[in-house]
């Protein structure tokens, strides 16, 4: 069976984690697909670092360690590092002005994944497929 590969941005992961209604129904369905064995959810180190910052901002850091344990043990999660080729590719995405977003887009493109993001600038990029 072919599994879809979804790359999660920070807000998608955060809003799923806290059960927020701000997570769109399409984005919420990605998590359901993964739980049913139909999808892989990719999380980058960049997203994890941004998520920690977000949790700290909202005084929710107690959620971080259990999430890291889930990401390490639940089979549908995959952690994706930044590699040297991603850094070499930074100049090829000038419309994505925020550095962390650019790294997320580059990794999404490299993996031929679908990016789950609410960011309109990213969604306007013709280089990747996004859902929200």
C-alpha positions as CSV (number, residue, x, y, z in Angstrom):
1,X,0.0,0.0,0.0
2,X,1.3,3.4,-0.9
3,X,1.3,5.9,2.0
4,X,0.9,9.6,1.5
5,X,3.8,11.6,2.9
6,X,2.9,14.8,4.7
7,X,5.4,17.3,6.0
8,X,4.0,19.2,9.1
9,X,4.7,22.8,9.7
10,X,4.8,24.2,13.2
11,X,1.3,25.5,13.5
12,X,-0.2,22.3,12.1
13,X,1.6,20.2,14.7
14,X,0.9,22.7,17.5
15,X,-2.8,23.0,16.8
16,X,-3.1,19.3,16.6
17,X,-1.2,18.9,19.9
18,X,-3.5,21.3,21.8
19,X,-6.7,20.2,20.0
20,X,-7.3,23.6,18.6
21,X,-10.3,24.3,16.3
22,X,-7.9,26.5,14.3
23,X,-6.6,23.3,12.6
24,X,-8.5,22.9,9.4
25,X,-10.5,19.8,8.7
26,X,-8.1,18.9,5.8
27,X,-5.1,19.2,8.1
28,X,-6.9,17.3,10.9
29,X,-7.6,14.5,8.4
30,X,-3.8,14.1,7.8
31,X,-3.4,12.9,11.4
32,X,-6.3,10.5,11.0
33,X,-4.8,9.1,7.8
34,X,-1.5,8.5,9.7
35,X,-3.3,6.8,12.6
36,X,-5.0,4.5,10.1
37,X,-1.7,3.6,8.5
38,X,-2.3,5.5,5.3
39,X,0.2,8.3,5.8
40,X,3.6,9.2,7.1
41,X,4.0,12.5,9.1
42,X,7.4,14.1,8.6
43,X,8.6,16.6,11.2
44,X,11.8,18.5,10.8
45,X,14.2,19.6,13.5
46,X,13.3,23.2,12.5
47,X,9.7,22.6,13.3
48,X,10.5,21.0,16.6
49,X,12.7,24.0,17.6
50,X,9.9,26.4,16.6
51,X,7.4,24.3,18.4
52,X,9.4,24.5,21.6
53,X,9.6,28.3,21.3
54,X,5.8,28.4,20.7
55,X,5.1,26.2,23.7
56,X,7.4,28.3,25.9
57,X,5.6,31.5,24.7
58,X,2.3,30.1,25.8
59,X,3.6,28.5,29.0
60,X,2.9,25.0,27.7
61,X,6.4,23.4,27.7
62,X,5.1,20.4,29.7
63,X,3.7,19.2,26.3
64,X,7.0,19.1,24.6
65,X,8.7,16.0,26.1
66,X,5.6,13.7,25.7
67,X,5.4,14.9,22.0
68,X,9.1,14.1,21.5
69,X,8.5,10.6,22.9
70,X,5.5,10.1,20.6
71,X,7.5,11.2,17.6
72,X,10.3,8.8,18.4
73,X,8.0,5.8,19.1
74,X,4.9,6.1,16.9
75,X,5.6,4.5,13.6
76,X,3.8,7.0,11.4
77,X,6.1,9.8,12.5
78,X,9.5,10.5,10.9
79,X,12.0,13.1,11.9
80,X,13.7,14.8,9.0
81,X,17.1,16.5,9.4
82,X,18.3,19.4,7.4
83,X,21.1,18.3,5.1
84,X,23.9,20.0,3.2
85,X,21.9,20.0,-0.1
86,X,19.1,21.9,1.7
87,X,21.5,24.6,2.6
88,X,22.8,24.7,-1.0
89,X,19.2,25.1,-2.2
90,X,18.4,28.2,-0.1
91,X,18.8,30.5,-3.1
92,X,16.3,28.7,-5.2
93,X,13.3,29.8,-3.1
94,X,13.4,33.6,-3.1
95,X,9.6,34.0,-2.6
96,X,9.8,32.3,0.8
97,X,11.4,35.1,2.7
98,X,11.4,33.6,6.3
99,X,14.5,31.3,6.7
100,X,12.8,28.6,8.7
101,X,9.9,28.4,6.3
102,X,12.3,28.2,3.4
103,X,14.1,25.2,5.0
104,X,10.7,23.5,5.6
105,X,9.7,24.1,1.9
106,X,13.1,22.8,0.7
107,X,12.8,19.6,2.7
108,X,9.2,19.1,1.6
109,X,10.3,19.5,-2.0
110,X,13.2,17.1,-1.6
111,X,10.9,14.4,-0.1
112,X,8.2,15.0,-2.7
113,X,5.8,15.4,0.2
114,X,2.7,17.5,0.8
115,X,3.2,20.4,3.2
116,X,0.5,20.9,5.8
117,X,0.6,24.6,6.4
118,X,-1.7,27.6,6.9
119,X,1.0,30.0,5.7
120,X,-0.3,31.8,2.6
121,X,3.1,32.8,1.3
122,X,4.2,29.2,1.3
123,X,1.0,27.9,-0.2
124,X,1.5,30.4,-3.1
125,X,4.8,28.7,-4.0
126,X,4.5,26.7,-7.2
127,X,7.4,24.4,-6.1
128,X,5.4,22.3,-3.6
129,X,2.0,21.0,-3.0
130,X,0.3,22.2,0.2
131,X,-2.9,21.6,2.0
132,X,-4.8,23.4,4.7
